[in-house]
Amino acid sequence: MTQVKPGRASSRYVAAMTGTGEHGPGGALDPWDWWRGTSELWRWGERVREIWLDDLADDATRSATRQRRIAGLLGHARENSAFYRTHYRHLPSGCADLRACPPVTRSQLMANFDGWVTDPQLRRRELEAFVRDPSRVAEPWLGKYAVWTSSGTTGVPGIYVQDPDALAVYAALLTTRFEFGPMVADPWQMPGASARMALVAATGGHFAGVVWWERQCRLHPLLAAHTRVFSILQPLDTLVAQLNDWQPAFVGSYPTMLALLAHEQCEGRLKIRPRAVWSGGEALTAADRVAIADGFACPVVEDYGASECMQIAFGCRHGRLHLNDDWVVLEPVDEDGDPVPPGQPSRTVLLTNLANRVQPVIRYDLGDSVTVDTTPCPCGQRRPSVRVQGRRDDVLVLDGAGGADVRLLPLAIETVIEEEAGVHRFQLIQTSRNALCLRVDAPGARQRAVACRRAARALARFLKAQGVGAVELKLDDCPPQVNPVSGKLRRVRASAASG
Ligand SMILES: [Zn+2]
């Protein structure tokens, strides 16, 4: 799994996140931002036109468009990426058969980063320094690229670079394909000029969601004036007070967070009237969808994306996620890498992003288990839909210092341990009500002990700030355990038995 984890935007957003200052990037518009905004608008318009044409096309034309894009990407990768040139050395030249291409993993690509990217000016070492600085979130790298990071569950942090064309494709897919359902008469009014937006997100790093939002805000000052980012790392009552103050018409967050907020709304503590909420970054369960839609009395818009490709699938009014299969190839496979037919859950899925040329993602092992559904959807969309399984960890419920329940989001816990302790491969298990067990992976006993202590300190600070009462935190010498059935590492688990 790769979570698209929105995070803190630049330092200009700190005041907004704490709810104490001006919202949006503010200040004078950089002429270069204006120029980029104008040129992006042109690219966006061109991509919207292509998407509409594809939506109207017959199946044979769609298939030909996709095959042309696959051939173009493979040719480009072999010509301009040293990594792919070597990786595909056994393939005949001009090969356009995706299935013939050996898959890739994040570890492989990150280990060969400078040879993977197709722009020789991109260097892993320089990008690592860039993403360590939270004040530079959404700053265009080399004047044109968007850069974000992701940890996923493999423990190997990823750095993703998106070129202007890919960004235009994501923006065009976002604006053309989403359905708000029958509860909204005119979806175009939704993000209208006066509508306030709230992104409730993990903070503290260059995560895709917030890089995306702040980038849009830099390019479009009107949007910036109506957008605020709120941190999921703060106590829930603080967040509720900030949202009551901001009164957003549109709220974007993770389903676990939205479910918590819907509960607060039902209890009367949260008093907002959003016209729509956007759910992403984790799997949205049917129960959460109902709870969120009922709690806010508005439609829930869902998408399926990853740091490797922001727009893999879009939600329709019937709760299905339809593939953007004109720009994405998603191949569900079993443990041997063989294709899994529609209707059956896969072990993992191979992702090919047809939009981004600067860092080609071709048959990339994404780690998600998906089930493809090719049966007709009542919405009329001909594109197949996918169900994504197990793409989330557990919400932990602990006793608060005052006796009330404190709910902790898995993404908040993961962000704290990753960003504050620099530990990526870990596992936190709730063994009883206020007892937690922490496992950390690091080479060598000494390094593991140091990483474990760092993670425990960051976690203790976080628990205290959330108002959690006394907690027994046990450090376990055993490394994190992957689920023997799925082969995946679930980093935050509500019990030792849940796998
Ligand atoms: Zn549908």
Boltz pocket constraint, residues with backbone or C-beta under 6 A from the ligand:
constraints:
  - pocket:
      binder: B
      contacts: [[A, 316], [A, 317], [A, 318], [A, 320], [A, 322], [A, 377], [A, 378], [A, 379], [A, 380], [A, 381]]
      max_distance: 6.0
